[in-house]
């Protein structure tokens, strides 16, 4: 019996374990959507109000669960709208399967001006994914999906893309083409390099372990701490690695605490991290006086400007376990010394008011297994280091894209994957404007998301930079809606508060709601937290002088 290309597509997705799809239907997807209707008992459809949200939701779905997310939109403007979410997923190493049609196969590359045609959609998609393909026939659809999933699961996780000319989706075929062969196996870790790395750690006067998002992606937090405890080394987490190990562990440190230990480090193991400054192509910490070992699954992350004395190419979990078996047991940093460093950092965090108080109240109100989605807002910036985390995959940040407005739709995808756990999404009034229409999506699917909008009436960070650099401001004032009326319009419970204690109480109350809750926080201009962020603060970020380093080496 023949089936349509749309049915082949849906059958292939089901065979690869897809149970949830984030999509917006449209004419080029009609035959795929009909196939999804027929398979309604096997696949759940989540339909947001903007194509941008489909890929953000798929990203959040992956980051909360470790299972790849799937997004599908129409070509042309649909694919372009979805690009912001794909770019963020790429920057955060998220596994996202993105499917979009193409114009009719007979019109490809001819510039006829067919509906939703853009000049080079294939090139656009290639730039936002680690792997992509343009399907050449209806029968080739299953093989394309199989190859996409294999590429996505192989090596470093990033989005993959599949384009299908829309006429293939209603074409009937008798038999699908065979799937492509399996991906080549990743190279095994070099034994000589492992031995050299172990010797370097053993000889170090003061070793430090620095971990990135690759540790979260590989679920290897336990392997990190096994090595750290064996040699008594502090573990400094990048923003993307937050939550990989519990902040309760004395050796677990965020970037601010990392400054104190990096000042004394002579050997640093960089595991699963790009180790690159966010604005300039330089290392996260200058190389002078420090010998580094880099462990990464991506060869590009072992290259200059990084200067590893030992480069380990391979799986980060395997590498950590191999090193643990090779190094001698010792205690380079006592637990008391480690705690003194953490106390030193917390003293500086507490001085940033009122942001620190808001962060503390949010942490106290959110259950430990709740998921915190952090946006680009004045409270959110400080939260990168100030919000304690106790479980992996309970923190979601913007990655290096820094896309304003990503947080709320990403939180919705996280809520789909989280199995009923509460998701706390914080955003500013500026960023919330990108996707506030998704209150409709949160309400429709009764997603347990508490969205906190910090409302100061400005693009606050841009305003602060303008005033600091130029002594004046322009194009930063906002005209906001009445957020309580906005919540009411969407049928979402809403409350307005104006203090940290009020926010904490509102978040606790939201936990009893079965679906979304909107909390507006009214506040004024706040001090900059940027002098405390990253191993080295951003150029121009000036704050009070830091207390003396508590470590004596």
C-alpha angles and dihedrals in degrees: 000000000000121000133192126260087246090058090047089054095050093044090052093051091051091048089056093053101260109158101157128045128187108209150140116216125230140160097279089052097048097109093045091049091050089053089050089052089054090051093045094130091059105040131047117213122210113191115192126188099252133038090231088067095057094069094037089054091048089051092051090047091057096043093051096046112018089236116118117257124226126215130180131184139154120276128262110019091016093055091043092052090050091053096089091059092046091051091051092047089050092051091048095046091242123167106234127161107210119193125186133161125236129218117276110307092237091059100048112130095359100102096227093151095243119176111292093000118155125180100251113005090155092058091045091053092046089058093056100045140055090229135009140169140194109222113234100199141005091253090057095060097094092048091050092052091047092050091047093053092046092050091048093051094044117092118323113019116240137138122289128200137215123190119195121186103237095235089064090062093065095036113110119227133184098208136013123233115252118269120258120265123272123277118265114265117261115255114265119243114273108251094208091052090049090052091048091050092049091051090050091052092047092051094046118113091206117008122192129194117215117191133192139190092290088075091057092045091052093043091231103138091121091054090052093053093045089059093041093052093046093058100023094240125156116244113221114197124209117220089265092052097053110133094021087114127018117267087222091074109096092225094051112100138172124222097276092055086044090068091067095051096040089057089065101032120117097175125032126188108207109199125186095344137118087217091205131135113251097235106027132041094249133111118275087245126023113260097225111122095359126100112206138206115198121201115185142143091221117073091206090065091060093057133093140325078045112079108201118182086201122025118197115192113196148060111342094219093051091048094050092049092048091051092048090056091051106044127084119248115252143127113249092170124029119226089241091055091047091053091050089057092050091048089050090055094045091053089059093045093052089055091065101088137223093001095065092054092050091050092049092051092049092051092048092050100045117078114245092249092048117112120242116206109195123205135192100274134118093261091041094055092058090042089066087078103012102056108086116222127199106177135044118255093024094107127065122183135177098260118217093310091074091200110186112229096022095115107074098049090041088054090055091057090047089053092053089055098039098076097231099321113139117257118207112205118187124191142155125250088254097052093041089062090069094068111005088128087074089079081087090058093047090051096044094054095033091234114186097235124141107200116197117198114197102208119198096143095245146076082259103193094046089048092051093050092048092051093046096046103032107016091235140071136221139174094009105103116103134209102214132191123242096270094204091054089045091056091047091051090057094041092247120138109247136186135178124219135174106197140055092247090050091052093050091051092048093051091049090050091050091061089073093057118095094217142016127335128192120212121186116201113198113208143149136231113321134201118261117261094192096103087068099048128099128003088284117028119243115271109271095019104130127179140148117313112272119245116257115286106265093213119092113198 
